[in-house]
Amino acid sequence: MTLRTGTVLGVTSDSVVGRREAIRLAMMGLGLGALTAGCRSQGSATVEAGPDATLPFRLVASFPTGVPYVAAGAPSRLPFQIARPDGTLLDDLPAVLPATVWRDGRQLGGRVDLPARSDGADAGYVALETTFDEPVVHEVRVAFDGGELTAQVPVDDAATVVTPQVGMRMPSAATPTTEQRLAVDPICTLSPQCPLHAASLDAALGAGGPVALVVGSAEFCLDLRCGPTLSNFVEVAAGFPTVTSIHAEPYRNPKSVPELLEADPTELVELLAINWEPAIFLIGRDGVIRARADAVAGTDELRTLFGTIA
């Protein structure tokens, strides 16, 4: 197994109920059951208090763990955050957090120093980039505050994780633009509307240039971390004019249903089988996915990821 510093949910749904359950499981995996509702809320980001509230801190896996997400044999980017006993996520982390990966009580490889990031994110985080060889539960251990924090990482057989992985060809689909809204309303929940709705994904992929895609909603996300990540993506995209950057909302009709989980997913969301947001895909000129980023992503990390395709 190789490690380096620095994803996805493979769930299909044949019904609204199935999608509701998939979203619920994904959010549980993210530790978001008690998150302050809505990306527009103010204050510190929090996650649900851990099972042992007597511990001073805990390591939070900020990616879905309740459903197949990490595929054995595929490169994965896994963000982690640190929470206090009450669930409040720490804003300030040490510059570097030493991390190790374990399986069956045995350390795999050496220690990796993960740079802490907080640039534009709702709270501090680290991102581990690694490839897991076996489809079994692994542990990530991080040295912090004189102790060691541990988080489990369920790794599944690649056949059960259906969202396109790094190294795969990006599926093509039309996405709403300012000229062709494709019955999606609204096409952008950022205010003011972001400038990343000029090109459709299928046209951008067909043109043969690098493409960066973010699927997420500033207004209707169930996680406080969505809004900052989406805004970070828009900010960073402006510095890479050779990359066709696209923002796609995940829902067709979020304002016309009584409950958000009754909203219809877009064609793109169904095609990619993503039941969480935000989801970011960095695609090379050959149409192959070069990098992924889900949930939390700051501006510095996004600039690095954009640089892999620019």
C-alpha positions as a Markdown table, in Angstrom:
| # | Residue | x | y | z |
|---|---|---|---|---|
| 1 | Met | 0.0 | 0.0 | 0.0 |
| 2 | Thr | 1.2 | 3.4 | -0.9 |
| 3 | Leu | 0.6 | 6.6 | 1.1 |
| 4 | Arg | 1.0 | 10.3 | 0.2 |
| 5 | Thr | -0.5 | 13.4 | 1.6 |
| 6 | Gly | -3.0 | 15.4 | 0.0 |
| 7 | Thr | -13.2 | 9.4 | -3.4 |
| 8 | Val | -17.1 | 7.6 | -3.6 |
| 9 | Leu | -20.4 | 6.6 | -2.7 |
| 10 | Gly | -21.6 | 3.8 | -4.8 |
| 11 | Val | -25.3 | 3.7 | -4.3 |
| 12 | Thr | -28.0 | 3.5 | -6.9 |
| 13 | Ser | -31.6 | 4.2 | -6.2 |
| 14 | Asp | -34.8 | 3.1 | -8.0 |
| 15 | Ser | -37.1 | 5.3 | -5.9 |
| 16 | Val | -37.3 | 8.4 | -3.8 |
| 17 | Val | -37.4 | 6.3 | -0.7 |
| 18 | Gly | -34.2 | 4.6 | -1.8 |
| 19 | Arg | -32.4 | 7.9 | -2.4 |
| 20 | Arg | -33.7 | 9.2 | 0.9 |
| 21 | Glu | -32.1 | 6.3 | 2.7 |
| 22 | Ala | -28.9 | 6.6 | 0.7 |
| 23 | Ile | -28.6 | 10.2 | 1.7 |
| 24 | Arg | -29.4 | 9.5 | 5.3 |
| 25 | Leu | -26.7 | 6.8 | 5.4 |
| 26 | Ala | -24.2 | 9.0 | 3.7 |
| 27 | Met | -24.8 | 11.8 | 6.2 |
| 28 | Met | -24.6 | 9.3 | 9.1 |
| 29 | Gly | -21.3 | 8.2 | 7.8 |
| 30 | Leu | -20.1 | 11.8 | 7.6 |
| 31 | Gly | -21.0 | 12.2 | 11.3 |
| 32 | Leu | -23.5 | 14.9 | 10.3 |
| 33 | Gly | -26.5 | 13.7 | 12.1 |
| 34 | Ala | -26.4 | 16.7 | 14.5 |
| 35 | Leu | -24.8 | 19.2 | 12.2 |
| 36 | Thr | -26.2 | 22.7 | 12.4 |
| 37 | Ala | -28.9 | 22.5 | 9.7 |
| 38 | Gly | -28.3 | 24.4 | 6.5 |
| 39 | Cys | -25.2 | 25.8 | 4.9 |
| 40 | Arg | -26.4 | 29.3 | 5.6 |
| 41 | Ser | -26.3 | 28.8 | 9.4 |
| 42 | Gln | -23.7 | 30.8 | 11.5 |
| 43 | Gly | -21.3 | 29.6 | 14.1 |
| 44 | Ser | -18.8 | 26.8 | 14.5 |
| 45 | Ala | -19.4 | 23.6 | 12.6 |
| 46 | Thr | -20.3 | 20.7 | 14.8 |
| 47 | Val | -20.8 | 16.9 | 14.4 |
| 48 | Glu | -22.8 | 14.6 | 16.6 |
| 49 | Ala | -21.1 | 14.0 | 19.9 |
| 50 | Gly | -19.1 | 10.8 | 20.0 |
| 51 | Pro | -20.1 | 7.6 | 21.8 |
| 52 | Asp | -17.5 | 8.3 | 24.5 |
| 53 | Ala | -17.9 | 12.0 | 25.4 |
| 54 | Thr | -15.2 | 11.7 | 28.1 |
| 55 | Leu | -12.5 | 11.7 | 25.5 |
| 56 | Pro | -10.9 | 15.1 | 25.0 |
| 57 | Phe | -10.9 | 14.8 | 21.2 |
| 58 | Arg | -12.0 | 12.4 | 18.5 |
| 59 | Leu | -11.0 | 11.9 | 14.8 |
| 60 | Val | -13.9 | 12.5 | 12.5 |
| 61 | Ala | -14.0 | 10.7 | 9.1 |
| 62 | Ser | -15.4 | 13.5 | 6.9 |
| 63 | Phe | -16.5 | 11.2 | 4.1 |
| 64 | Pro | -19.4 | 8.7 | 3.9 |
| 65 | Thr | -18.8 | 5.5 | 5.8 |
| 66 | Gly | -22.3 | 4.1 | 6.1 |
| 67 | Val | -22.3 | 2.9 | 2.5 |
| 68 | Pro | -19.7 | 1.6 | 0.0 |
| 69 | Tyr | -17.4 | 4.6 | -0.7 |
| 70 | Val | -13.7 | 3.6 | -0.6 |
| 71 | Ala | -12.8 | 1.1 | -3.3 |
| 72 | Ala | -10.0 | -1.4 | -2.9 |
| 73 | Gly | -7.3 | -0.8 | -5.5 |
| 74 | Ala | -8.4 | 2.7 | -6.4 |
| 75 | Pro | -6.7 | 6.0 | -5.2 |
| 76 | Ser | -8.8 | 7.6 | -2.5 |
| 77 | Arg | -8.7 | 11.1 | -0.9 |
| 78 | Leu | -10.0 | 10.9 | 2.7 |
| 79 | Pro | -10.5 | 14.1 | 4.7 |
| 80 | Phe | -10.4 | 14.0 | 8.5 |
| 81 | Gln | -11.3 | 16.5 | 11.1 |
| 82 | Ile | -10.9 | 16.7 | 14.9 |
| 83 | Ala | -13.9 | 17.3 | 17.2 |
| 84 | Arg | -14.3 | 18.2 | 20.8 |
| 85 | Pro | -16.5 | 16.0 | 23.1 |
| 86 | Asp | -19.5 | 18.2 | 22.3 |
| 87 | Gly | -19.0 | 17.7 | 18.6 |
| 88 | Thr | -17.5 | 21.1 | 17.8 |
| 89 | Leu | -14.9 | 20.8 | 15.0 |
| 90 | Leu | -11.5 | 22.4 | 15.7 |
| 91 | Asp | -10.7 | 25.4 | 13.5 |
| 92 | Asp | -6.9 | 25.5 | 14.3 |
| 93 | Leu | -4.9 | 22.4 | 14.0 |
| 94 | Pro | -1.1 | 21.9 | 14.3 |
| 95 | Ala | 0.7 | 22.6 | 11.0 |
| 96 | Val | 1.3 | 18.8 | 10.5 |
| 97 | Leu | -0.5 | 15.8 | 11.9 |
| 98 | Pro | 1.5 | 12.5 | 11.7 |
| 99 | Ala | -0.7 | 9.6 | 10.5 |
| 100 | Thr | -0.4 | 5.9 | 10.1 |
| 101 | Val | -2.7 | 3.3 | 8.5 |
| 102 | Trp | -3.4 | -0.1 | 10.1 |
| 103 | Arg | -5.1 | -3.3 | 9.2 |
| 104 | Asp | -5.7 | -6.3 | 11.6 |
| 105 | Gly | -3.5 | -4.7 | 14.2 |
| 106 | Arg | -0.6 | -4.2 | 11.8 |
| 107 | Gln | 0.8 | -0.9 | 10.6 |
| 108 | Leu | 0.9 | -0.7 | 6.8 |
| 109 | Gly | 3.8 | 1.4 | 5.5 |
| 110 | Gly | 5.4 | 4.3 | 7.3 |
| 111 | Arg | 4.2 | 7.4 | 9.0 |
| 112 | Val | 2.8 | 10.2 | 6.8 |
| 113 | Asp | 2.9 | 13.8 | 7.8 |
| 114 | Leu | -0.4 | 15.4 | 6.8 |
| 115 | Pro | -0.4 | 19.2 | 6.4 |
| 116 | Ala | -3.3 | 20.8 | 8.2 |
| 117 | Arg | -5.6 | 22.9 | 6.1 |
| 118 | Ser | -8.2 | 25.5 | 6.9 |
| 119 | Asp | -8.0 | 27.9 | 4.0 |
| 120 | Gly | -11.7 | 28.8 | 3.2 |
| 121 | Ala | -12.9 | 25.6 | 4.9 |
| 122 | Asp | -15.5 | 25.8 | 7.7 |
| 123 | Ala | -13.1 | 24.1 | 10.1 |
| 124 | Gly | -9.5 | 22.7 | 10.0 |
| 125 | Tyr | -8.9 | 19.3 | 8.2 |
| 126 | Val | -6.3 | 17.0 | 6.8 |
| 127 | Ala | -6.6 | 14.9 | 3.7 |
| 128 | Leu | -5.0 | 11.5 | 3.3 |
| 129 | Glu | -4.4 | 10.2 | -0.2 |
| 130 | Thr | -3.8 | 6.5 | -0.3 |
| 131 | Thr | -4.7 | 3.3 | -2.1 |
| 132 | Phe | -6.0 | 0.4 | 0.0 |
| 133 | Asp | -5.2 | -3.0 | -1.3 |
| 134 | Glu | -7.7 | -5.1 | 0.5 |
| 135 | Pro | -11.5 | -4.7 | 0.9 |
| 136 | Val | -11.6 | -4.8 | 4.7 |
| 137 | Val | -11.9 | -2.3 | 7.5 |
| 138 | His | -8.7 | -0.3 | 8.0 |
| 139 | Glu | -7.8 | 2.2 | 10.7 |
| 140 | Val | -6.2 | 5.6 | 10.4 |
| 141 | Arg | -4.4 | 6.8 | 13.5 |
| 142 | Val | -3.4 | 10.4 | 13.9 |
| 143 | Ala | -1.0 | 11.7 | 16.6 |
| 144 | Phe | -2.7 | 14.7 | 18.4 |
| 145 | Asp | -2.4 | 16.5 | 21.7 |
| 146 | Gly | 0.0 | 14.0 | 23.2 |
| 147 | Gly | -2.2 | 11.0 | 22.2 |
| 148 | Glu | -3.4 | 9.0 | 19.3 |
| 149 | Leu | -6.8 | 9.4 | 17.6 |
| 150 | Thr | -8.3 | 6.6 | 15.5 |
| 151 | Ala | -11.0 | 6.5 | 12.8 |
| 152 | Gln | -12.1 | 3.4 | 10.9 |
| 153 | Val | -12.2 | 3.3 | 7.1 |
| 154 | Pro | -14.4 | 0.7 | 5.6 |
| 155 | Val | -12.9 | -0.4 | 2.3 |
| 156 | Asp | -15.1 | -2.2 | -0.2 |
| 157 | Asp | -14.6 | -4.4 | -3.2 |
| 158 | Ala | -14.3 | -2.1 | -6.2 |
| 159 | Ala | -17.3 | -3.7 | -7.9 |
| 160 | Thr | -19.6 | -2.4 | -5.2 |
| 161 | Val | -18.5 | 1.2 | -5.5 |
| 162 | Val | -20.1 | 2.4 | -8.6 |
| 163 | Thr | -19.2 | 6.1 | -8.6 |
| 164 | Pro | -16.4 | 6.7 | -11.1 |
| 165 | Gln | -13.0 | 6.5 | -9.4 |
| 166 | Val | -9.7 | 8.2 | -10.2 |
| 167 | Gly | -8.2 | 6.7 | -13.3 |
| 168 | Met | -11.6 | 6.0 | -14.9 |
| 169 | Arg | -13.1 | 7.8 | -17.8 |
| 170 | Met | -15.5 | 10.5 | -16.8 |
| 171 | Pro | -19.1 | 9.7 | -17.9 |
| 172 | Ser | -20.7 | 12.4 | -20.1 |
| 173 | Ala | -24.0 | 14.1 | -19.5 |
| 174 | Ala | -25.6 | 17.4 | -20.3 |
| 175 | Thr | -25.7 | 19.9 | -17.4 |
| 176 | Pro | -27.8 | 23.0 | -17.1 |
| 177 | Thr | -26.4 | 26.2 | -18.5 |
| 178 | Thr | -27.7 | 29.8 | -18.6 |
| 179 | Glu | -29.0 | 29.1 | -22.1 |
| 180 | Gln | -30.3 | 25.5 | -21.6 |
| 181 | Arg | -31.6 | 25.0 | -18.1 |
| 182 | Leu | -32.8 | 21.4 | -18.7 |
| 183 | Ala | -35.8 | 21.8 | -16.4 |
| 184 | Val | -33.6 | 22.4 | -13.4 |
| 185 | Asp | -34.6 | 25.2 | -11.1 |
| 186 | Pro | -32.6 | 26.8 | -9.8 |
| 187 | Ile | -29.4 | 26.1 | -11.8 |
| 188 | Cys | -27.3 | 27.9 | -9.1 |
| 189 | Thr | -28.0 | 28.6 | -5.5 |
| 190 | Leu | -25.0 | 30.8 | -4.9 |
| 191 | Ser | -25.8 | 34.5 | -4.6 |
| 192 | Pro | -25.0 | 36.1 | -6.9 |
| 193 | Gln | -25.1 | 33.2 | -9.4 |
| 194 | Cys | -21.7 | 31.9 | -10.1 |
| 195 | Pro | -20.1 | 32.1 | -13.6 |
| 196 | Leu | -19.7 | 28.4 | -14.0 |
| 197 | His | -22.8 | 27.7 | -16.0 |
| 198 | Ala | -21.7 | 28.7 | -19.4 |
| 199 | Ala | -20.7 | 25.2 | -20.6 |
| 200 | Ser | -22.4 | 21.8 | -20.4 |
| 201 | Leu | -20.4 | 18.9 | -19.2 |
| 202 | Asp | -20.9 | 16.9 | -22.3 |
| 203 | Ala | -19.7 | 19.7 | -24.6 |
| 204 | Ala | -16.7 | 20.4 | -22.3 |
| 205 | Leu | -15.6 | 16.8 | -22.4 |
| 206 | Gly | -16.2 | 16.6 | -26.1 |
| 207 | Ala | -13.9 | 19.7 | -26.7 |
| 208 | Gly | -10.9 | 17.7 | -25.4 |
| 209 | Gly | -9.7 | 20.2 | -22.8 |
| 210 | Pro | -9.3 | 19.8 | -19.0 |
| 211 | Val | -12.5 | 20.0 | -17.1 |
| 212 | Ala | -13.3 | 20.6 | -13.4 |
| 213 | Leu | -16.7 | 19.8 | -12.1 |
| 214 | Val | -18.4 | 20.4 | -8.7 |
| 215 | Val | -21.8 | 19.1 | -7.8 |
| 216 | Gly | -23.2 | 20.9 | -4.8 |
| 217 | Ser | -25.7 | 23.3 | -3.5 |
| 218 | Ala | -25.1 | 26.4 | -1.4 |
| 219 | Glu | -28.7 | 26.7 | -0.3 |
| 220 | Phe | -30.0 | 23.1 | 0.0 |
| 221 | Cys | -27.0 | 21.2 | 1.3 |
| 222 | Leu | -27.6 | 19.2 | 4.5 |
| 223 | Asp | -24.0 | 19.9 | 5.7 |
| 224 | Leu | -22.4 | 23.1 | 6.9 |
| 225 | Arg | -19.3 | 22.3 | 4.9 |
| 226 | Cys | -20.9 | 22.4 | 1.5 |
| 227 | Gly | -21.2 | 26.1 | 1.1 |
| 228 | Pro | -17.6 | 26.9 | 1.8 |
| 229 | Thr | -16.3 | 24.1 | -0.5 |
| 230 | Leu | -18.5 | 25.3 | -3.3 |
| 231 | Ser | -17.4 | 28.9 | -2.9 |
| 232 | Asn | -13.7 | 27.8 | -2.7 |
| 233 | Phe | -14.1 | 25.9 | -6.0 |
| 234 | Val | -15.5 | 29.0 | -7.7 |
| 235 | Glu | -12.7 | 31.2 | -6.3 |
| 236 | Val | -10.0 | 28.8 | -7.4 |
| 237 | Ala | -11.5 | 28.1 | -10.8 |
| 238 | Ala | -11.1 | 31.8 | -11.7 |
| 239 | Gly | -7.3 | 31.3 | -11.5 |
| 240 | Phe | -7.3 | 28.5 | -14.1 |
| 241 | Pro | -8.7 | 29.9 | -17.3 |
| 242 | Thr | -7.5 | 27.0 | -19.4 |
| 243 | Val | -9.7 | 24.6 | -17.4 |
| 244 | Thr | -13.4 | 24.5 | -18.2 |
| 245 | Ser | -15.0 | 24.7 | -14.8 |
| 246 | Ile | -18.6 | 23.7 | -14.2 |
| 247 | His | -21.0 | 23.9 | -11.3 |
| 248 | Ala | -24.0 | 21.6 | -11.2 |
| 249 | Glu | -26.8 | 21.7 | -8.6 |
| 250 | Pro | -27.8 | 18.2 | -7.4 |
| 251 | Tyr | -31.6 | 18.7 | -7.5 |
| 252 | Arg | -34.0 | 19.4 | -10.3 |
| 253 | Asn | -36.8 | 20.9 | -8.2 |
| 254 | Pro | -35.8 | 21.6 | -4.6 |
| 255 | Lys | -38.2 | 24.6 | -4.2 |
| 256 | Ser | -41.3 | 22.9 | -5.5 |
| 257 | Val | -41.4 | 20.0 | -3.0 |
| 258 | Pro | -42.5 | 20.1 | 0.7 |
| 259 | Glu | -39.3 | 18.3 | 1.9 |
| 260 | Leu | -35.8 | 18.4 | 0.3 |
| 261 | Leu | -35.5 | 14.6 | 0.3 |
| 262 | Glu | -38.5 | 14.5 | -2.0 |
| 263 | Ala | -36.6 | 16.6 | -4.6 |
| 264 | Asp | -35.7 | 14.8 | -7.8 |
| 265 | Pro | -31.9 | 14.3 | -8.5 |
| 266 | Thr | -30.5 | 15.6 | -11.7 |
| 267 | Glu | -29.5 | 13.3 | -14.6 |
| 268 | Leu | -25.8 | 13.9 | -13.7 |
| 269 | Val | -26.3 | 12.9 | -10.0 |
| 270 | Glu | -28.0 | 9.6 | -11.1 |
| 271 | Leu | -25.3 | 8.9 | -13.7 |
| 272 | Leu | -22.5 | 9.4 | -11.2 |
| 273 | Ala | -24.4 | 7.6 | -8.4 |
| 274 | Ile | -23.5 | 10.3 | -5.9 |
| 275 | Asn | -25.8 | 10.7 | -2.9 |
| 276 | Trp | -23.7 | 13.3 | -1.0 |
| 277 | Glu | -22.3 | 16.7 | -1.8 |
| 278 | Pro | -20.2 | 18.5 | -2.6 |
| 279 | Ala | -18.5 | 16.2 | -5.1 |
| 280 | Ile | -15.5 | 17.4 | -7.2 |
| 281 | Phe | -14.1 | 15.7 | -10.3 |
| 282 | Leu | -10.8 | 16.9 | -12.0 |
| 283 | Ile | -10.7 | 15.5 | -15.5 |
| 284 | Gly | -7.7 | 15.5 | -17.9 |
| 285 | Arg | -7.7 | 16.3 | -21.6 |
| 286 | Asp | -8.1 | 12.6 | -22.3 |
| 287 | Gly | -11.4 | 12.4 | -20.4 |
| 288 | Val | -9.9 | 10.5 | -17.5 |
| 289 | Ile | -10.5 | 11.5 | -13.9 |
| 290 | Arg | -7.2 | 12.7 | -12.5 |
| 291 | Ala | -8.3 | 13.7 | -9.0 |
| 292 | Arg | -11.4 | 13.7 | -6.7 |
| 293 | Ala | -12.4 | 15.7 | -3.7 |
| 294 | Asp | -15.5 | 15.3 | -1.6 |
| 295 | Ala | -17.1 | 17.0 | 1.4 |
| 296 | Val | -14.5 | 19.5 | 2.7 |
| 297 | Ala | -11.8 | 21.1 | 0.4 |
| 298 | Gly | -10.0 | 24.4 | 1.0 |
| 299 | Thr | -8.6 | 26.7 | -1.6 |
| 300 | Asp | -4.9 | 25.7 | -1.2 |
| 301 | Glu | -5.7 | 22.0 | -1.8 |
| 302 | Leu | -8.1 | 22.9 | -4.7 |
| 303 | Arg | -5.3 | 24.9 | -6.4 |
| 304 | Thr | -3.1 | 21.8 | -6.2 |
| 305 | Leu | -5.8 | 19.6 | -7.6 |
| 306 | Phe | -6.6 | 22.0 | -10.4 |
| 307 | Gly | -2.8 | 22.1 | -11.2 |
| 308 | Thr | -2.9 | 18.3 | -12.0 |
| 309 | Ile | -5.1 | 19.0 | -15.1 |
| 310 | Ala | -4.2 | 22.6 | -16.1 |
